[in-house]
Amino acid sequence: MKSHTMTRSPITSVRILAWAAAVIMLLAAAAQATNVAEPGRGLGFAYDQSREITLTGTLQQLVTHPAKGSPMGLHLLVSTDGKVVDAHVGPYLSKANQEALRVGQPIQIVGVNENIHGKNVLLARELVFGGRQVAVRSEHGLLLRPAAGHHKVFNVKRAENGGNQ
């Protein structure tokens, strides 16, 4: 009995690999497109700037490894009006800004409260602490990356005076 073995040419193998890679890229792009269908939707809800609050309190703790079910990234536990608020800052806060945050210091946070997996979390858009004003989210609630030129630190007095000193 003769055995029939089929050999593929190198060109056929390359074509098959290219086709498989294209299918994988299309599937990945389709999955990503369904996850970011609307601006401001990163955790399954839209950031509604009309619901923003300004919270002023005392920094109690920096949480770098949040509990399961909480948004990933840095969380600030802030005490205000006799309660502790969990403020999500995200994974992109610069090292210099993280090092400037001190337990016990006063802090002001602008953001939107959301219920995430049964837990109230303040999605911080802006932080004011230690003479710094730091943007961590866009007006649509998207986290800003320092590598893209965000997380600019402003002298608070300049910002309050419209840029004039």
Secondary structure as UniProt FT lines:
FT   HELIX           10..35
FT   TURN            39..40
FT   HELIX           49..51
FT   STRAND          53..63
FT   TURN            68..69
FT   STRAND          74..80
FT   TURN            81..82
FT   STRAND          83..90
FT   HELIX           95..100
FT   TURN            103..104
FT   STRAND          106..116
FT   TURN            117..118
FT   STRAND          119..129
FT   TURN            130..131
FT   STRAND          132..135
FT   TURN            139..140
FT   HELIX           146..148
FT   STRAND          153..155
FT   HELIX           156..160
FT   TURN            161..163
//
